[in-house]
Amino acid sequence: MTVKPAYFDNLRTRALHAMCRAVTMVCMMIALAFIVPKEGHAEGWITAWSTSHHPRFAPDFILANTPPKSVTNQTIRQVVRLNLGGSQVRVVISNDYNDLPLTIGAASVATADADGNIIAGSSQALTFAGAAEIRIPQGSRVISDPIDRDVAAFDSLAISLFFPSEAFLDTYHWDGVQTAYISGPGNFVAETSFEPVATNASRMLISGVLVDAPEGAKAIALFGDSITDGNCSTVDANHRYPDFLAERLHAEGHGNVGLINAGISGARLFKDGMGESALARLDTEVFGQPGVTTMVIMLGINDIGWSAMGLDPWTPIPTSAQIIQMYQMIIDRAHLQGIRILGATLTPFKDSFKGIILEGYYSEDKNQVRKEVNEWIRTGGAFDGVIDFDAAVRDPGRPDHIHDDYNCGDNLHPNDAGYKAMADAIDLNLLIGN
């Protein structure tokens, strides 16, 4: 099977969208810097939950878009779990990849129960520059006004958005691993529950939750692909490796660190596909986030695996030197921003997708590139530190295979236990910079 080149067309439009997003993020950060906090509140803001967006897949792509194309006179409710607490909350809503403006007629934040319903009495309306309704221009983002709300790490919030007129869901995150609920006709943002007409496990339009930063708070961006994204982990369980890492940070006394999950399933270093290329989204997903002091990068396996097979047959397998060159450019850009960057080794993938349409994802030549890249990550000295995820999840007796105990079944992605093993393998002092 091949994916038609049409999917990668319209590069000029995407470049303009990327420019709009970068300018928007800079303006947002400037605006936040001039907010005068209420007495007793921290002066800064920090990301307590996030997801990275991408445009809809083309109709001929191997994966289907999970959200509907649009909604009209409907409410969407999505549940997020915070990894940092505070006394004020703001929500970031994105219209990054839509070619049309987007109108939100009402929005709310509430405490969510295990079924995605609102706990009675916990709902608070969101406003935008004092108004309940906001029209978001194409290719841009908005941040809600602060609301006074005491939240703790690992609180689950239900974010509800009502769309009075047709709203196109062209900005979304396919692999959300969390159930979203779409209503029938009506505004249900303040209702404790509603009967959904559709559900899916993607993230639509919401891209972040900010809290007023605790004393000495910092953010760490985890920049990666499906293994950072949590593909194959249990839906609604918060069992991605960033989730386990957040729990470990708090358990070991590091409660002032916010983790930004900047993973997109299928993401690559060199090319667009399932999301934009690494360099195209660095500004928005890492550098434009408040309080980032460190980033972890785990990217490259899709550049290796997608090439010379059905997903991207016209692209040759990249050399390790080409991947290393891309890493070096990302390292340089992070250092120019004063951000530490840790390199994570690429995990084993022998026999990935064996017996199904994507079987060509793995070959011995591709695996050799992965090994050479990992050797450079470990010994090259270019990163500010190394996280060895390869060692954490490989089978000692078959080091090119993911361990059976950690294999979700496709020989590429970890299961819940594998994601926990990855989180447990990280040196927290290295991660935080102590």
C-alpha positions in Angstrom: 0.0 0.0 0.0 1.2 3.5 -0.7 0.2 6.8 0.6 -0.3 9.3 -2.2 1.9 12.4 -2.3 -1.2 14.6 -2.1 -1.0 14.2 1.7 2.2 16.2 1.7 1.0 18.9 -0.6 0.1 22.5 0.5 3.4 23.1 2.2 3.1 26.8 1.8 -0.2 26.8 3.7 1.4 24.8 6.5 4.3 27.1 6.6 2.0 30.1 7.0 0.1 28.2 9.7 3.4 27.5 11.5 4.4 31.2 11.3 1.0 32.2 12.7 1.3 29.7 15.6 4.8 30.9 16.5 3.7 34.6 16.5 0.6 33.7 18.5 2.7 31.8 21.2 5.1 34.8 21.5 2.2 37.2 21.9 0.6 34.9 24.5 3.8 34.7 26.5 4.2 38.5 26.4 0.6 38.9 27.6 1.2 36.5 30.4 4.3 38.4 31.5 2.3 41.6 32.0 -0.6 40.0 34.0 -0.7 41.4 37.5 -1.5 38.5 39.8 -3.8 38.8 42.8 -2.1 39.1 46.1 -0.7 35.7 47.2 -0.6 34.2 43.7 2.5 33.3 41.8 3.6 35.8 39.2 4.2 33.2 36.5 2.2 30.4 34.8 3.3 26.9 34.1 1.8 24.1 31.9 0.0 21.5 34.0 -1.4 19.5 31.1 -0.8 19.6 27.4 -1.2 17.9 24.1 0.3 18.5 20.6 -2.0 19.1 17.7 -1.7 18.2 14.0 -3.9 18.6 10.9 -6.4 16.1 9.8 -5.2 13.1 7.8 -5.8 13.0 4.1 -8.6 10.7 3.0 -6.1 8.3 1.4 -3.9 8.0 4.5 -3.7 4.6 6.1 -5.4 5.8 9.3 -8.8 7.4 9.5 -9.6 10.7 11.3 -11.4 9.9 14.5 -13.3 13.2 15.2 -16.1 14.2 12.9 -15.3 16.8 10.3 -17.4 19.4 12.2 -19.9 20.0 14.9 -22.9 22.4 15.0 -24.9 23.5 18.0 -23.1 20.8 20.0 -20.9 20.4 23.1 -17.6 18.6 23.4 -16.4 17.4 26.8 -12.9 16.2 27.3 -11.1 15.0 30.5 -7.5 16.0 31.3 -5.4 15.0 34.3 -3.1 17.7 35.7 0.5 16.9 36.7 0.9 20.2 38.7 -1.3 22.0 41.2 -2.1 25.7 41.7 -4.7 28.2 42.8 -5.7 29.5 39.4 -6.4 27.9 36.1 -6.4 28.9 32.4 -7.2 26.8 29.3 -5.5 27.1 25.9 -7.7 26.5 22.9 -6.2 26.0 19.4 -7.4 26.6 15.9 -4.0 26.0 14.5 -4.9 24.0 11.3 -8.3 25.3 10.4 -8.6 27.6 7.4 -11.7 29.3 8.9 -12.4 31.1 12.2 -13.8 29.1 15.1 -16.5 30.3 17.4 -16.9 29.0 21.0 -20.2 30.1 22.5 -19.5 28.9 26.0 -16.9 27.0 27.9 -16.4 25.5 31.4 -14.0 23.7 33.6 -15.2 21.2 36.3 -14.0 18.3 38.3 -14.5 15.0 36.4 -15.6 11.7 37.8 -14.4 8.3 36.5 -17.1 8.3 33.7 -16.3 11.8 32.4 -19.3 13.4 34.1 -19.1 16.7 36.1 -19.2 16.4 39.9 -22.1 18.5 41.0 -21.2 22.0 42.1 -17.7 22.0 40.6 -18.3 23.7 37.3 -16.9 27.2 36.6 -17.5 29.2 33.4 -14.5 30.3 31.3 -14.3 33.7 29.8 -12.0 35.2 27.2 -11.1 38.9 27.7 -14.2 39.0 29.9 -16.6 37.5 27.4 -18.2 34.1 27.4 -18.0 33.8 23.6 -14.8 34.0 21.6 -14.1 33.9 17.8 -10.7 32.3 17.2 -9.0 33.3 14.0 -7.7 30.6 11.7 -4.2 29.4 12.5 -4.1 30.8 16.0 -4.7 30.1 19.7 -6.4 31.8 22.6 -6.0 31.6 26.4 -8.9 31.9 28.8 -9.0 34.4 31.6 -7.7 33.0 34.9 -10.3 31.5 37.2 -9.7 31.0 40.9 -9.7 27.3 41.4 -7.6 25.2 43.8 -6.3 22.2 41.9 -3.8 19.5 42.9 -1.5 17.3 40.8 -3.5 14.4 39.4 -6.9 16.1 39.6 -9.0 15.3 36.6 -10.7 18.2 35.0 -13.6 18.1 32.5 -13.3 20.9 29.9 -16.5 21.5 28.0 -16.8 23.6 24.9 -20.1 24.6 23.1 -20.1 25.5 19.4 -23.2 27.5 18.5 -22.4 27.4 14.7 -20.5 25.0 12.5 -17.0 24.4 13.9 -14.5 22.5 11.9 -12.4 20.1 13.9 -9.3 20.4 11.8 -7.0 20.9 14.8 -6.8 17.7 16.8 -4.6 15.1 18.4 -5.3 11.6 17.0 -3.8 9.4 19.8 -5.3 11.0 22.8 -5.8 7.7 24.7 -8.7 9.4 26.6 -12.4 9.3 25.8 -14.0 12.5 24.5 -17.7 13.0 24.5 -19.7 14.8 21.8 -23.3 15.8 22.6 -26.4 16.1 20.5 -27.9 19.6 19.8 -27.5 22.0 22.7 -25.2 23.8 25.2 -24.3 21.3 28.0 -21.2 23.0 29.4 -22.8 23.4 32.8 -24.7 20.1 32.9 -23.3 17.4 35.1 -23.8 14.9 32.3 -25.3 14.4 28.8 -26.0 11.5 26.5 -23.2 11.6 23.9 -24.0 11.0 20.3 -20.4 10.1 19.6 -17.2 9.4 21.5 -13.6 9.1 20.4 -10.2 8.8 22.0 -8.7 12.0 20.3 -8.1 15.5 21.7 -10.0 18.2 19.9 -9.0 21.9 20.0 -7.8 22.1 23.6 -4.1 22.1 23.8 -3.1 23.1 27.3 -4.1 23.9 30.9 -2.0 26.5 32.8 -1.8 27.0 36.5 -0.3 29.8 38.5 3.2 28.6 39.1 4.2 27.4 42.5 7.4 28.8 44.0 10.4 27.6 42.0 8.3 25.8 39.5 9.8 24.6 36.2 8.5 22.7 33.1 10.1 19.8 31.3 9.1 19.2 27.7 9.0 15.5 26.5 9.4 15.8 22.7 8.7 12.7 20.8 6.5 10.3 18.8 4.0 7.6 19.7 6.1 6.2 22.5 6.0 9.5 24.2 2.4 9.9 23.2 1.4 6.7 24.9 0.2 4.7 22.0 -1.1 1.2 23.0 -1.5 2.3 26.7 -4.8 1.7 28.3 -7.4 4.3 27.3 -8.6 6.5 30.2 -5.9 5.0 32.6 -3.2 7.7 32.3 -0.5 5.1 31.8 1.7 6.9 29.3 5.4 7.1 30.3 5.0 10.9 31.0 2.1 10.0 33.4 4.1 7.5 35.3 7.0 9.9 35.4 4.8 12.7 36.9 3.7 10.3 39.6 7.3 9.4 40.4 8.4 13.0 40.5 5.7 13.8 43.1 6.3 10.7 45.1 10.0 11.5 45.4 9.5 15.1 46.5 9.6 17.1 43.2 6.1 18.5 43.3 7.0 21.8 41.5 7.8 20.2 38.1 5.3 20.3 35.3 5.6 17.8 32.4 4.7 18.8 28.9 3.8 15.8 26.7 4.9 16.9 23.3 4.5 13.5 21.7 2.7 12.9 18.4 2.2 9.4 17.1 3.9 8.9 13.8 6.0 12.1 14.3 9.3 12.3 12.4 12.4 14.4 12.4 12.7 15.1 8.7 9.1 15.2 7.3 5.5 15.9 7.9 3.1 13.1 8.1 1.3 12.5 11.3 2.0 16.0 12.5 4.6 18.4 11.3 8.4 17.7 11.3 10.4 18.2 14.5 11.9 21.5 13.5 8.5 22.9 12.4 6.9 22.3 15.8 9.8 23.1 18.2 8.8 26.7 18.7 5.2 26.0 19.6 5.5 22.7 21.5 8.7 23.5 23.4 10.2 27.0 23.2 6.8 28.7 23.4 5.8 26.9 26.6 6.3 28.9 29.8 8.9 27.9 32.3 10.7 25.2 30.2 14.2 24.5 31.5 14.8 21.1 30.0 13.6 19.0 27.1 13.9 15.3 26.4 13.9 14.2 22.8 13.0 10.7 21.6 12.5 10.9 17.8 13.9 9.1 14.8 12.4 5.6 14.8 9.6 6.7 12.4 12.1 8.3 10.0 13.9 4.9 9.9 10.8 2.7 9.9 8.5 4.7 7.5 11.2 4.9 4.8 11.4 2.5 1.9 8.0 0.9 2.6 4.3 1.5 2.1 4.1 4.6 4.2 6.8 6.4 2.4 8.2 4.3 -0.4 9.9 7.1 -2.3 12.2 8.1 0.7 15.4 6.0 1.2 16.4 4.8 4.6 18.2 7.7 6.4 21.7 7.3 7.5 22.7 7.6 11.1 24.8 10.6 10.1 21.7 12.4 8.7 19.7 11.7 11.9 22.6 12.8 14.0 22.8 16.1 12.0 19.1 16.7 12.8 19.7 16.1 16.5 22.6 18.5 16.4 20.4 21.3 14.9 17.7 20.7 17.6 20.4 20.7 20.3 21.8 24.0 19.0 18.3 25.6 19.0 17.5 24.4 22.5 20.8 25.8 23.8 20.1 29.1 22.1 17.0 29.2 24.2 18.9 28.4 27.4 17.2 25.0 27.6 19.0 21.8 28.6 18.4 18.9 26.2 18.6 15.2 27.1 18.8 12.5 24.4 16.8 9.3 24.7 17.9 6.2 23.0 15.5 4.5 20.4 13.9 1.4 21.7 14.0 -2.0 20.0 11.7 -2.7 17.1 12.6 -6.1 15.6 9.6 -7.8 13.9 7.5 -4.6 14.3 4.1 -5.1 12.6 5.1 -8.5 11.5 2.5 -10.2 9.4 0.4 -7.1 8.7 0.4 -4.4 6.1 3.1 -2.4 7.8 5.6 -5.3 8.1 8.2 -3.4 6.1 8.6 -1.0 9.0 11.5 -3.2 10.2 14.6 -4.5 8.4 18.1 -5.4 9.4 19.4 -2.4 7.6 17.0 -0.1 9.5 18.0 -1.7 12.8 21.6 -1.0 12.1 20.9 2.7 11.7 19.0 2.6 15.1 22.1 1.0 16.7 24.5 3.6 15.3 22.2 6.4 16.4 21.9 5.0 19.9 25.7 4.6 20.1 26.1 8.3 19.2 23.5 9.4 21.7 25.3 7.4 24.5 28.8 8.4 23.6 28.7 11.5 21.4 28.7 14.0 24.2 26.4 16.4 22.4 23.4 16.1 24.7 23.4 17.5 28.2 22.6 14.0 29.4 21.3 10.6 28.2 18.2 8.6 29.1 18.7 5.0 28.0 15.1 3.8 27.1 16.6 1.1 24.9 18.3 -0.6 27.9 15.1 -0.2 30.0 12.8 -2.2 27.8 14.9 -4.5 25.6 15.0 -8.3 26.1 18.5 -9.0 27.5 18.6 -12.3 25.6 17.4 -10.7 22.4 18.5 -7.1 22.6 16.9 -6.1 19.2 13.5 -7.1 20.6 11.3 -5.3 23.2 10.9 -7.5 26.2 7.8 -9.7 26.1 6.7 -8.3 29.5 6.7 -4.8 28.0 5.4 -5.5 24.5 1.9 -4.3 23.7 1.8 -6.8 20.8 3.1 -5.0 17.8 6.8 -5.4 18.7 7.3 -1.6 18.7 5.2 0.0 21.4 5.4 -0.7 25.1 2.4 -1.7 27.1 1.5 -0.1 30.4 4.2 -2.0 32.2 6.7 -1.0 29.6 5.8 2.7 29.9 6.3 2.4 33.7 9.7 0.8 33.2 10.7 3.7 31.0 9.6 6.2 33.7 11.4 4.3 36.4 14.6 4.2 34.3 15.0 8.0 34.4 17.6 9.6 36.7 15.5 12.3 38.3 18.5 14.4 39.3 19.6 14.4 35.7 16.1 15.2 34.5 15.6 18.1 36.8 19.1 19.4 36.5 20.3 19.1 40.1 
